[in-house]
Amino acid sequence: MPDVFRERTEKEFRIPTEDELKTLSSQFKREALQAGFELAGIAEATAADGFDRFSEWLDAGHAAGMSYLHKHREARQHPRNIFPEVRSILMLGICYANIPTPPSRPTIGRVARYAQGPDYHDFLWDKLNTLLAKLQRILPGLQGRGVVDTAPLLERDFARRAGLGWFGKNTMLISKKRGSYLLLAALLLDAKLPSDVPHLQSHCGTCTACLDACPTDALLSPGTLDARKCISYHTIESRDTIPLNLRESIGDWLFGCDICQEVCPWNRKSDSFSLPHNPDLEVLDAQELVGLTQEEFRRRFRLTPLSRPKWEGLRRNALIVLGNTADNKVLPLLTQIFSEESGMLKETAEWAIKEINTRTCNARGASNKETSE
């Protein structure tokens, strides 16, 4: 019979039977669902299945400017690099709101669904710590560590291994029951528990909706994303000027992008969620954001995911939205930004001015042509 804890003697703990271990696993997953997670499964804590593919992806330059992925590359090879005593991983999923995108309006920018609420890291850590405490009451002596996406864990690998879902062609983990509008978290445990059946089969079939819909062709092939072309990368992670050839394709996406999930058939019924949702963050006025002071930005967004691109990055995004969606009524504001700012914001404001002027001229030309005919 297997031992439950590493390097602990029978004098300290009685060795559970196989049936008792299965009961423990079921109880742990049941507690996770009661704690507010929509998905729960147990994976064996061995080397990550997709580490070699992840390394090849990094070497191909597909991580763009996310240097932290290179820095902690080797740590992602095995979960023991996070928690040396780990023997099992309780993988967890929690859904965020799938709210229909409002119709596009001038100056209004869209926000990715996962960001329409408070910072999910603190929310998930609180849930993980509460859940771990409950599990420790069930199994005295249990040690563990809760992790979210800030830890060097290839969480999708272990989520698939725990039976939570499969890798979609858009690279997202997709659950048959919940779709892909979900966040992953994990409890690394020092107990050896029976693992769930891995979800090895893909249910995407011949569908290529996500690949066809991506406006920047960031999905190079099924399951391969090039962050250098990805709207989410450029509007969230990048601190640099957004490439000219991508700006028009960004459209009205102010923060992140959900296009490859919006078109996924598996998300048609994913309408239940547990992550807190704030309707005020569904869309934002880009014109208002451009004029925010640094203190106003900090006060308004510091406890939300929208703080990630920082003050200058969010204003850069807002300028691109204005260049793509607004009319000449915003030209005075853009001219002011161009004259007062420098560097990235000055250049982006200049681009937005030219875009609006070009569109206005083209509209007038088309109108004059119709009149003459």
ABEGO torsion letter per residue (X at the ends): XBBABBGBBAAABBBBBAAAAAAAAAAAAAAAAAAGBABBBBBBBBBBAAAAAAAAAAAAGAAEABAAAAAAAAAAABAAAABAABABBBBBBBBBBBBBBBBBBBGBBBBBAAABBBBAAAAAAAAAAAAAAAAAAABBGBBBBBBBAABBBBAAAAAAAAGAEBBBAAGBBBBAAAEABBBBBBBBBABBBBBBBBBABBAAEABAAAAAABAAGABABBGBBBAAABAAAAAAABABBBBAAAAAAAEABABEBAAAAAABAAAAABABBABBBBAAAABBBAAAAAABBAAAAAAAAAABAAAAAEAAAAAAAAAAAAAAABBAAAAAAAAAAAAABBEAAAAAAAAAAAAAAAAAAAAAAAAAAAAAX
